[in-house]
Amino acid sequence: MLVSDFNYELPEDLIAQTPPDTRGTSRMLVVSREQERFYDAEFRNFAGYIRPGDCLVLNTTRVFPARLRGRRNRDSGAEVEVFLVRAEAGDVDTWKALVRPGKRVRTGDTIQFDEGLRAEVVAQGDYGERTLRFQSEESLQDAFERLGKVPLPPYIHREPDDDDRERYQTVFAEKSGSVAAPTAGLHFTKAMLEACREAGAEIARVTLHVGLGTFAPLRENEIAKIQLHEEYFEIEKEDAARLSTAKRVFCVGTTSVRTVETVMLRGGWVPMQGDTNLFIYPGFRFRATGAMLTNFHLPQSSLLLLVCAFGGQDLILAAYQHAVKERYRFFSYGDCMLIE
């Protein structure tokens, strides 16, 4: 099985550069696996697809302002951009990061962000990956909030603005740690969540902090050779209990899918936390997920493979062709797809 088998043509003008004017007003392409068909709908009618006994799974991760700009070796060096990925386990001052341009930044260099924040490069990897040890006059979280910018994906060709701090965040975000939003959740308002409860759904909250794997391309064409980066996840006792009694587990986003499937692979509906690099592609046996809401994903990406694994490769790629023809808006700030 090859990554190149999961491709589609996408006009660049269909990549959403801004969110819709009002949260929750996106279009929604509904895909029926049982009937092997798809049709156009609106997200405002999402609660109508909820069944009594469903458990809606939300990823409560919070995006933090992970893009920093500094200068290598203080004022004499060139400007570099640092994209924070995650803190090292047990060491809140040491972070994995992507640095651009990476060729200019080597082990032993320092990066000065302002008078109160600097970092030493303590290790380097491929493709711009670096390990940075920070020194700060305030807590790192406060420094990142003060100096950082919203980590909009690279296919959004503009600088983030103040509106992105709210719109590139779900209304149910709680736990800081992601460098990208769980984008299917961006459509939800508090009123829509209440409508889902009224339709008979329980709501379970999990956490998966979206990391480097979201932005890293699949560098092998042969799927069996690919290994994803690890991302931290957790599920608490009360939420595991809700999921254990669900008639149908309805995941909001691929991150929720990966979390619940990891939990089932590691012992079932019990509280747990840890790292996962679960790679879901066609042939995977889903043990939990019964329906999912997701945004449209990049060609030849791990997320598109996951959606094809759940919905069927031919059906999903045909649905994507339909979405292109009907000029749906794609990717993070774009429209969504419901697969049931």
TAQUI-V888137 format. One line per field, one symbol per residue. phi: phi as a letter, one per 30 degrees, with the letter a starting at -180 (. if undefined). psi: psi as a letter, one per 40 degrees, with the letter a starting at -180 (. if undefined). Layout:
phi=???
psi=???
This chain:
phi=.ceddcbadbdddcddcbddebdjcddbccccdddhbbadabddceddcdcejdbdcccddcdcdccbcbbdhiddcddbcccdcaddeibdccbdacbbddddcbejdcbccadcbbbcdcabbdhidbcccdbbdbddedddddcdcedddddccaddbddddcdcaddcdbcdlccaddddddddcddddddddddjcdbccbbbddbeedcdddccddedcdbdddbdbabcedddddddcddbccdcjdddedddddeddckjdbdaalcbbeccbejdcdcbdcaacbddcdehcdddddddddcjedddddddddddddhdccieccdbbccb
psi=hideegiihhhdeehheiiidhheeiihhhhhddefiiiiaideeddeehiheihhhhheihhigehihahhfadeiihihhhidiiihegeehiiihhhhddehiheiihhdadehiihheiiaifehihhhihieiiddddddddiihgiieehgiiiaddddddfhieehdhheieiigddeddhidddddddddeehihhhihhhhaddddhiheidhdeehhiiiihiihiddddddddeidhhhhgiddddddddddddeeagihiiaiifhhhihehhhedhdiihiiiiiifidddddddddehdddddddddddddefihiadeaaihhh.
